[in-house]
Amino acid sequence: MKRNLGKLLTFYLLLSLTLLLAEDFSYAMKINTQNPYVKEPVLLTVDMNQTNHDIVLLLSFDLKKSKEYTFQRLDAKETDTHHDAKVRYTYLLYPLKQGDISISFDLIKKVTTDESVAYSYSGDRDNVKGLVTVDTEVMLPTLSLQVKTLPKDTDIVGDFSISSKIYTHKAKAFEPIPMQIEIKGEGYTPLLSNIIPTDINVTLFKENPIVHETHTKKGTKSTVIYPLAFSHDKSFDLPAIEIKAFNPKTKKSYTLPVPAQHITIVKEESKHLLDKIDSPKAFSPDFSWLGALFSYLVVFLAGYLSAFILKERKRKQRTVESHLEEKIAACKDAKSLLQLLMANDSKKFATIIESLEKGLYKNAKINLDKLKQKAIEEVS
C-alpha cells in the first residue's frame, strides 16, 4: 500500500512539473540505450519547444558535471524566432561506473519582451545595452541509466587496434633505446597510466601520451601515442604486453598484444678503455667524477632522442592544425563556426563556444571575425 502511494505521489509531482513547463515550453529527451556498459557511448538528444507565444523566451541548458559520467556537447540547433523558440541539443556521454546512475541537468528559463530586446540593441555597435530578463531555474527530472559491468580486468572499452615500434635491438651500455606504442580506433579514449609494467629491471623514460580525438554521434575516434625509452648496462628482455579490451557493440572481449623484445647491450672491451703505459707512475688521478657526468649525459640523451621521435609526429599534427585553421577561416556565420569548434575540441575552444552560444541563443552581440581569429590562435 505504501509503495503504491509513493508511486502515485511521484506521478502527481511529475504531472505538476509538466504542467508548469507547459505554460511556456515543452521538452523531450531521447537516448539510444538505457542499459549501456561502463564507458559505452550514449547519445542523448534534448528537444525544447516554446508553447507560450506571448513572450520572448530564451533557454540556457546543459548537463551537470558528475564523477559518475563524462559528456561532450556535439551540437545545438535553434530555430531563432523570439516567440516560437525551438532548440535541439545533442550530447555524447560515457557512464563511468556500474549500477544505477542519474544524469542531472541545469536549465534556466529567461523571459523578456520585444521592447527589451529592441532596447538592448539600441545605440551604436560598441554600446550594446544589457538584455533584461526574468530568470527562473527549472528543475528537470533526472535521467536514469542502468549501467552494466565490464568483464573482469578490462583495460579499455571500444574497437581498437595496436601497433608498436622499437628503433633498435642493439645498443651500448646506458644508451637510451626509443620505443613507441600506438592505440587507434573508436571508443572511450584509451588512456593507460602504465602501459609498460613498472616492475621491469631497466631504466624507463616516458612522457605524457599524445592524444588525438574527434567526437561524433557514432562515438569517439581517437589515436593515443605512448613515447617511451629504455636503458640498461647489460642485455635485457622487455616482456610481452597484453592489453585487455572489450567491445560493447559485439559484447566480446579481446586482447591487444605487444610482442616481447630482446635488447643486446654491447660492452666495450677493457683493452680499448685502458692505456698500455702507466706513466707517470707517481701520479694517480681520480676519475670518479666521470660516473656522475656520464649519468647526466644519459638523461640528456634520453630527452633529446624522445624529442627527436616526437618531431615527426608534431609535424603531422601541425598539418592537421593548418587544415583546421583553413576551415575556421572559411566559416561564413556563427552557427557553422560553432558546429566546427564543437566537433573538433569543445574543451580547447570552450570560451569561444560560450560566446557563440550567447550570440546565437541569447541575442548577445558578437564579432565573428574576432572570434574566428581567436579560434585560429587557439589552434596554433
C-alpha positions as CSV (number, residue, x, y, z in Angstrom):
1,M,0.0,0.0,0.0
2,K,2.8,2.4,0.9
3,R,4.7,1.6,-2.3
4,N,1.6,2.3,-4.4
5,L,1.1,5.6,-2.5
6,G,4.7,6.6,-3.2
7,K,4.3,5.8,-6.9
8,L,1.1,7.9,-7.0
9,L,2.8,10.8,-5.3
10,T,5.7,10.7,-7.8
11,F,3.3,10.6,-10.7
12,Y,1.5,13.7,-9.4
13,L,4.8,15.6,-8.9
14,L,5.9,14.9,-12.4
15,L,2.5,15.8,-13.7
16,S,2.7,19.1,-11.9
17,L,6.1,19.9,-13.3
18,T,4.9,19.1,-16.8
19,L,2.0,21.4,-16.4
20,L,4.3,24.2,-15.2
21,L,6.6,23.7,-18.1
22,A,3.7,23.6,-20.5
23,E,2.9,27.2,-19.6
24,D,6.0,28.4,-21.6
25,F,7.7,25.4,-23.2
26,S,7.7,21.6,-23.5
27,Y,10.7,19.3,-23.7
28,A,11.5,15.7,-24.8
29,M,14.6,13.6,-24.2
30,K,15.8,10.6,-26.2
31,I,18.7,8.2,-25.7
32,N,19.9,5.4,-27.9
33,T,20.3,3.0,-25.0
34,Q,19.3,3.0,-21.3
35,N,21.4,-0.1,-20.4
36,P,24.9,0.7,-21.6
37,Y,28.2,-0.9,-20.4
38,V,30.6,1.2,-18.4
39,K,32.4,3.6,-20.8
40,E,30.0,2.7,-23.7
41,P,28.9,5.8,-25.7
42,V,25.4,7.0,-25.1
43,L,23.8,9.5,-27.5
44,L,21.4,11.9,-25.8
45,T,19.0,14.3,-27.7
46,V,17.0,17.0,-26.0
47,D,14.3,18.9,-27.8
48,M,12.7,22.1,-26.3
49,N,9.8,23.9,-28.0
50,Q,8.1,27.2,-26.9
51,T,4.4,26.8,-26.1
52,N,3.6,30.3,-24.8
53,H,4.0,32.6,-27.8
54,D,3.1,35.8,-25.9
55,I,6.6,36.1,-24.5
56,V,10.2,36.2,-25.8
57,L,11.8,33.0,-24.4
58,L,15.4,32.1,-24.1
59,L,16.7,28.8,-22.7
60,S,20.1,28.0,-21.2
61,F,20.6,24.3,-20.9
62,D,23.5,21.9,-20.1
63,L,24.3,18.7,-18.2
64,K,25.6,18.9,-14.7
65,K,29.1,17.6,-14.2
66,S,29.4,14.4,-12.2
67,K,32.0,11.7,-11.2
68,E,29.5,9.1,-12.5
69,Y,29.8,10.1,-16.1
70,T,31.6,12.4,-18.6
71,F,29.9,14.2,-21.5
72,Q,30.5,16.2,-24.6
73,R,28.0,18.5,-26.3
74,L,28.1,17.7,-30.1
75,D,25.6,20.2,-31.4
76,A,23.0,22.8,-30.5
77,K,20.5,23.7,-33.2
78,E,18.0,26.5,-32.7
79,T,15.1,28.0,-34.7
80,D,15.9,31.6,-34.0
81,T,12.5,33.3,-33.5
82,H,11.6,35.3,-30.4
83,H,8.1,33.9,-30.0
84,D,8.5,30.4,-31.2
85,A,11.8,29.1,-30.0
86,K,12.8,25.6,-30.9
87,V,16.2,24.1,-29.7
88,R,17.7,20.7,-30.1
89,Y,20.8,19.7,-28.1
90,T,22.9,16.7,-28.9
91,Y,25.3,15.1,-26.3
92,L,27.7,12.2,-26.3
93,L,28.1,10.9,-22.7
94,Y,30.0,7.9,-21.2
95,P,28.9,6.3,-17.9
96,L,32.0,5.7,-15.6
97,K,30.5,3.3,-13.0
98,Q,28.3,0.3,-13.0
99,G,24.8,0.2,-11.5
100,D,22.1,2.9,-11.5
101,I,23.3,6.4,-12.3
102,S,21.4,9.6,-12.7
103,I,22.0,12.3,-15.3
104,S,21.2,15.7,-13.9
105,F,20.5,19.0,-15.8
106,D,21.0,22.7,-15.5
107,L,18.1,24.7,-17.1
108,I,17.5,28.4,-16.8
109,K,14.3,29.9,-18.4
110,K,14.8,33.5,-19.4
111,V,11.7,35.6,-20.2
112,T,11.8,39.0,-21.8
113,T,9.8,41.3,-24.1
114,D,10.2,42.6,-27.6
115,E,10.7,46.1,-26.1
116,S,13.6,44.9,-24.0
117,V,15.2,43.2,-27.0
118,A,14.9,46.3,-29.1
119,Y,16.3,48.4,-26.3
120,S,19.3,46.2,-25.8
121,Y,20.3,46.7,-29.4
122,S,19.8,50.4,-29.4
123,G,22.8,52.6,-29.8
124,D,26.0,52.0,-31.8
125,R,27.8,48.8,-32.3
126,D,30.2,49.4,-29.4
127,N,27.4,50.4,-26.9
128,V,25.0,47.4,-26.8
129,K,22.9,47.6,-23.6
130,G,22.3,44.6,-21.4
131,L,19.2,42.5,-22.2
132,V,16.8,42.5,-19.2
133,T,15.4,39.0,-18.5
134,V,13.4,37.4,-15.7
135,D,15.4,34.2,-15.0
136,T,13.9,31.1,-13.4
137,E,15.8,27.9,-12.6
138,V,13.8,24.9,-13.8
139,M,14.2,21.6,-12.1
140,L,14.0,18.8,-14.7
141,P,13.7,15.1,-13.6
142,T,16.9,13.2,-13.7
143,L,17.6,10.7,-16.5
144,S,18.3,7.2,-15.1
145,L,20.7,4.7,-16.7
146,Q,21.2,1.1,-15.7
147,V,24.9,0.6,-16.4
148,K,26.2,-2.9,-17.0
149,T,29.6,-4.1,-15.5
150,L,32.6,-4.8,-17.7
151,P,34.3,-8.2,-17.8
152,K,37.0,-8.6,-15.1
153,D,40.3,-6.8,-15.7
154,T,39.2,-4.9,-18.8
155,D,41.7,-2.1,-19.6
156,I,40.0,-0.2,-22.5
157,V,36.5,-0.1,-24.0
158,G,35.8,0.1,-27.7
159,D,37.0,-1.2,-31.0
160,F,40.8,-0.6,-31.1
161,S,44.0,-1.8,-32.8
162,I,47.6,-1.5,-31.6
163,S,51.0,-1.1,-33.1
164,S,54.5,-0.8,-31.7
165,K,57.9,0.1,-32.9
166,I,61.3,-0.2,-31.3
167,Y,64.0,1.7,-33.1
168,T,67.0,-0.6,-32.3
169,H,67.7,-4.0,-30.7
170,K,71.4,-3.3,-30.1
171,A,72.9,-0.5,-28.0
172,K,75.8,0.4,-25.8
173,A,75.5,0.4,-22.0
174,F,73.1,3.1,-20.7
175,E,72.3,4.2,-24.2
176,P,68.6,5.1,-24.4
177,I,66.5,2.9,-26.8
178,P,63.4,4.7,-28.1
179,M,60.1,2.8,-28.4
180,Q,56.6,3.9,-29.5
181,I,53.2,2.2,-28.8
182,E,50.1,3.5,-30.7
183,I,46.4,2.6,-29.9
184,K,43.9,3.7,-32.5
185,G,40.2,3.1,-33.0
186,E,36.7,4.0,-31.8
187,G,35.5,4.0,-28.2
188,Y,36.3,5.6,-24.8
189,T,39.8,7.3,-25.3
190,P,42.3,4.5,-24.3
191,L,44.5,6.3,-21.7
192,L,46.5,3.9,-19.6
193,S,48.6,5.1,-16.6
194,N,51.2,2.3,-17.0
195,I,51.2,0.8,-20.5
196,I,54.6,-0.8,-19.6
197,P,54.9,-2.8,-16.4
198,T,56.7,-0.7,-13.7
199,D,58.5,-3.7,-12.2
200,I,60.9,-4.4,-15.1
201,N,64.5,-4.1,-14.1
202,V,65.6,-1.4,-16.5
203,T,65.6,2.4,-16.5
204,L,62.3,3.6,-18.1
205,F,61.9,7.1,-19.7
206,K,58.3,8.1,-20.6
207,E,56.4,11.2,-21.5
208,N,52.7,12.1,-21.4
209,P,50.7,10.3,-24.1
210,I,49.9,12.2,-27.3
211,V,46.1,12.2,-27.8
212,H,44.1,13.0,-31.0
213,E,40.4,12.6,-30.6
214,T,37.2,13.5,-32.5
215,H,33.7,13.2,-31.1
216,T,30.7,12.4,-33.4
217,K,27.2,10.9,-33.0
218,K,28.7,7.5,-33.5
219,G,31.2,7.8,-30.7
220,T,34.8,9.0,-30.2
221,K,37.5,8.3,-32.7
222,S,41.0,8.6,-31.2
223,T,44.7,7.9,-31.6
224,V,46.9,7.7,-28.5
225,I,50.6,7.6,-28.9
226,Y,52.9,6.5,-26.0
227,P,56.5,7.6,-26.4
228,L,59.0,5.6,-24.3
229,A,62.7,4.9,-24.0
230,F,64.7,2.2,-22.1
231,S,68.4,1.9,-21.0
232,H,70.5,-0.7,-19.0
233,D,74.1,-1.7,-18.6
234,K,73.5,-5.3,-19.7
235,S,71.3,-7.2,-22.2
236,F,67.7,-7.5,-21.2
237,D,64.2,-8.6,-22.3
238,L,61.1,-6.5,-22.5
239,P,58.2,-8.8,-21.6
240,A,55.2,-9.2,-23.9
241,I,52.2,-7.0,-23.1
242,E,48.6,-7.9,-23.4
243,I,46.0,-5.1,-23.1
244,K,42.6,-6.5,-22.3
245,A,39.8,-4.7,-24.3
246,F,36.0,-5.1,-24.5
247,N,33.8,-4.1,-27.5
248,P,30.3,-3.2,-26.3
249,K,28.9,-3.5,-29.9
250,T,29.8,-7.1,-30.2
251,K,29.7,-7.8,-26.4
252,K,33.1,-9.6,-26.8
253,S,36.4,-9.3,-25.1
254,Y,39.7,-9.3,-27.0
255,T,43.4,-8.6,-26.4
256,L,45.8,-6.1,-28.0
257,P,49.3,-7.7,-27.9
258,V,52.7,-6.0,-27.9
259,P,55.4,-8.7,-28.6
260,A,58.4,-9.3,-26.3
261,Q,61.7,-7.6,-27.3
262,H,65.3,-8.8,-26.6
263,I,67.8,-5.9,-26.3
264,T,71.5,-6.7,-26.7
265,I,73.9,-4.4,-24.8
266,V,77.3,-4.3,-26.4
267,K,80.2,-3.7,-23.9
268,E,83.5,-2.2,-24.8
269,E,86.5,-4.5,-24.3
270,S,88.8,-3.4,-21.5
271,K,91.8,-3.2,-23.8
272,H,90.1,-0.4,-25.7
273,L,89.5,1.5,-22.5
274,L,92.9,1.3,-20.7
275,D,96.3,2.8,-21.6
276,K,99.1,0.3,-22.2
277,I,101.6,2.6,-20.5
278,D,101.2,3.7,-16.9
279,S,103.0,6.9,-16.9
280,P,103.8,8.8,-14.8
281,K,103.6,6.2,-12.1
282,A,103.9,8.7,-9.3
283,F,100.6,10.4,-10.1
284,S,97.3,8.5,-9.6
285,P,94.3,10.8,-10.9
286,D,90.8,10.3,-9.6
287,F,88.2,9.9,-12.3
288,S,85.2,9.1,-10.1
289,W,83.5,12.3,-11.3
290,L,83.2,10.7,-14.8
291,G,80.4,8.4,-13.4
292,A,78.2,11.3,-12.4
293,L,78.9,13.1,-15.7
294,F,78.0,10.0,-17.7
295,S,74.7,9.7,-15.8
296,Y,73.8,13.3,-16.7
297,L,74.7,12.6,-20.3
298,V,72.4,9.6,-20.3
299,V,69.5,11.6,-19.0
300,F,70.2,14.4,-21.6
301,L,70.4,11.9,-24.5
302,A,67.1,10.2,-23.4
303,G,65.3,13.6,-23.5
304,Y,67.0,14.5,-26.8
305,L,66.0,11.3,-28.5
306,S,62.5,11.4,-27.2
307,A,62.1,14.9,-28.7
308,F,63.5,13.6,-32.0
309,I,61.0,10.8,-32.0
310,L,58.1,13.2,-31.5
311,K,59.3,15.7,-34.0
312,E,57.8,13.9,-37.0
313,R,54.5,13.3,-35.1
314,K,54.3,17.0,-34.3
315,R,54.9,17.9,-37.9
316,K,51.9,15.8,-38.9
317,Q,49.9,17.2,-36.1
318,R,50.7,20.7,-37.4
319,T,49.4,19.8,-40.8
320,V,46.1,18.7,-39.2
321,E,46.0,22.0,-37.3
322,S,46.6,24.0,-40.6
323,H,43.6,22.3,-42.1
324,L,41.5,23.2,-39.1
325,E,42.7,26.9,-39.4
326,E,41.6,26.9,-43.0
327,K,38.1,25.5,-42.1
328,I,37.8,28.1,-39.3
329,A,38.7,31.0,-41.7
330,A,36.1,29.6,-44.2
331,C,33.2,29.8,-41.8
332,K,30.7,32.3,-43.0
333,D,28.4,32.6,-40.0
334,A,28.4,32.0,-36.2
335,K,26.4,28.7,-36.4
336,S,28.8,27.0,-38.8
337,L,31.8,28.1,-36.7
338,L,30.1,26.8,-33.5
339,Q,29.5,23.4,-35.1
340,L,33.1,23.2,-36.4
341,L,34.6,24.0,-33.0
342,M,32.4,21.7,-31.0
343,A,33.0,18.8,-33.4
344,N,36.8,19.2,-33.0
345,D,37.7,20.1,-29.4
346,S,35.0,21.8,-27.3
347,K,37.3,22.0,-24.2
348,K,40.0,23.9,-26.1
349,F,37.5,26.3,-27.6
350,A,35.2,26.5,-24.6
351,T,35.4,30.3,-24.2
352,I,34.7,30.9,-27.9
353,I,31.9,28.4,-28.0
354,E,30.3,30.1,-25.0
355,S,30.5,33.5,-26.8
356,L,29.0,32.0,-30.0
357,E,26.1,30.4,-28.0
358,K,25.4,33.7,-26.3
359,G,25.2,35.3,-29.7
360,L,23.0,32.6,-31.2
361,Y,20.7,31.7,-28.3
362,K,20.8,34.7,-26.0
363,N,20.9,37.5,-28.6
364,A,24.3,38.8,-27.3
365,K,26.4,40.9,-29.7
366,I,29.4,39.0,-31.1
367,N,32.2,39.9,-33.5
368,L,32.5,36.9,-35.8
369,D,35.9,37.9,-37.3
370,K,37.5,38.4,-33.8
371,L,36.1,35.0,-32.6
372,K,37.5,33.3,-35.8
373,Q,40.9,34.9,-35.2
374,K,40.9,33.8,-31.6
375,A,40.0,30.3,-32.6
376,I,42.9,30.2,-35.1
377,E,45.2,31.4,-32.3
378,E,44.0,28.6,-30.0
379,V,44.8,26.0,-32.8
380,S,48.3,27.4,-33.0
